[in-house]
Amino acid sequence: MGQYERHVFVCTTGKTCAAQGSAESYAALKDAARTAGLKGRVRVNQSGCLNQCGHGPMVVVYPEDTWYAAVDADGARRIVAEHLVAGVPVDALRYVAPPGDNKLPKEELARIEASASPPSSRTPDSPGGTAR
């Protein structure tokens, strides 16, 4: 066995996972894992882009290679309780896609990105922009 029983990666970068709340998901995973007494057995890390843009926040658990999509803070706590503690993947959050990049179409990605930017950073030409 390696240094940890399981390694959990949370996409916290890229254009859409961060816009979809991955920082909160990551914090909830870390806190729930600590509370469950998993420190030293399970490692929760931030990761770079997992190339599933628009489906996030994305979480992947190794060594099982179990992928999760749209993981909010409640989902993060379920992953810890059900998967990391009890050993049963959370089917309601499972993400199954063909191998490789599975990004949403560019138009949908742009909408996600725009919805996360603060109004003051929008320009009249950007989606949801306002005239100055």
N, C-alpha and C positions, 0 to 999 in steps of 0.2 A: 504494500500500500504506500501511496505517496505521503507527503507531509500533511495533507488534509483529507478527510473522508469525501468532502465535496467542495467544489469551487463554484461560486455563483458570480456571474458577470452581469452587470447592469449597464446598458448603453446610456451614457450621460452626456454624450457629445453629438456632433452631427447637427443637421438642420431640424430634425423633427422630434426625436426622443426628448431632447431638452425642452422643446416647446410643449410637449405632451405631459410634462410633469415628472420626468425621470429622477430629478434630484430628490423629490419627495418619496418616490418609490425606493430609491437607494437608501435614504435615511431610515425608512420604515423597515426595510430588510435588515440593515445593520442593527437597529434597536431590537427588533424581534428576535434575531439570532442571539444577541447578547443576553436578552431576558430569558430565552429558552436554554441558556447554559451551553451554547454551541461554540463558544470561543475556544480556539485551538483545534477544533474538529472541522469546522466549516469556515471557509474564507469567503467574504463578500467583497467584491471589488467593482469599482467603476471601470467601464471599458470604453473603447472608441466605438465607432460606428460598426454595427453588425450587418449592414447592407440589407436591412428590411424596412427601410424608411417609410414612415407613415403608419406602421402597424404598432408603434410603441406606446408607452415605454416597453422596450424589449428586455427580457431576462433569460439567461441560459444557465442551466445547472449541469455541471460535469462531475463525475465521469459519465453520467447517464445520457448526456447530450439531449436534455429535455429543454425545449424552448417554450417560452411564454410570451404572450403579446398583450398589449393594452393593460399592463400591470400598474394599478394605482396603489395607494398605501394599504387599503384593505386587502387587495390581492396579494401584496407583498407579505402581509401577515399570514394570509392563508398558505402561501408557498412555504413559509417557515414552519407553521404548525402541521400542515398536512404532508408536505413533501420532505422537508429537511428533518423533521422530528419523527413523524409517523411512517415515512418511507413511501407514501402514496402520492404520485403526481396529481396536481390539481387540474382535472380534465377541463373544467370550465374556462381555464386560462391558457390551455395548451395551444401552441402555434405549430401547425404542420404545413409545410410548404415544400415545393420542389427544391432540390439543392441549388445553391447559388444565390444571386441577388434577386430579391423579390420586392422591389420598391414600388410604391403606388405611382400612378402616372404623374408627370411633372405638374400638371394643373392642380391636382389634389395636394401634392407636397407644398406648393406655393401657398395654397389656402391655409394649410396647417401652420406654416411659418408665419404668415401674416397675422393669423389670429393670436399669436403669442407675443408679437412685438408691441411695446407700449405705444399708445396713440401719439405721443410727442415725437416718436421716431418715424412716424409715417409721413409720407409726402403725398401731394395731390395725385401723383402718378402711381402710388402703390395701392394694392387692394386695401380697402377700408381707410384710405388716406383722407386727409382733410386739408383744405386750403389754408394757407397761413396768411 
